[in-house]
């Protein structure tokens, strides 16, 4: 596979092309050579870089934590992943169409790959030039609740822990007006938010 187009969008040329290949490979394609451990490392590296970048914007730890959470949430990372074209270059197994975590996780994996390939200076430049620091995380659950209150309806959330100690993941099944919507994320809160986002989009168009 030729990664030159991917590297062009990333604005980074890998010395070790296998790191990029691994960052884009899902476990459904290869149970051993995949991006799960890179995702783990990238998550930590990304949080550090974002924390350093926003340090000083507020003196309250809670405000900074909330700001960072919004910048590194799945919705934010999915947006940047699609902008960089990572979603169209994922290496996955046949029939793997329901892994909604794959797109935002790909960015974390690439962050780790850049870090391992070029060091901290390279990955800081990559993150600070690709992540949208003006991104605002929308309160989809709140919006959905307001809409349902006007319609005299209620939402039922059922969230299960489907991950492992090393790879946390939650699945939410949201039932609204007789229809179900799913959400997947590393935290229960984010999984419910994704499900609410899907339900809100459906209700606004129907």
Secondary structure, 3 states (H helix, E strand, C coil): CCCHHHHHHHCCCCCCHHHHHHHCECCCCCCCCCCHHHHHHHHHHHHHHHHHHHCCCCCCHHHHHHHHHHHCCHHHHHHHHHHCCCHHHCECCCCCCCCCHHHHHHHHHHHHHHHHHHHHHHHHHHHHHHCCCCCCCCCHHHHHHHHHHHHCCCEEEEEEECCCCCCCCEEEEEEECCEEEEEEECCHHHHHHHHHHHHHHHHHCC
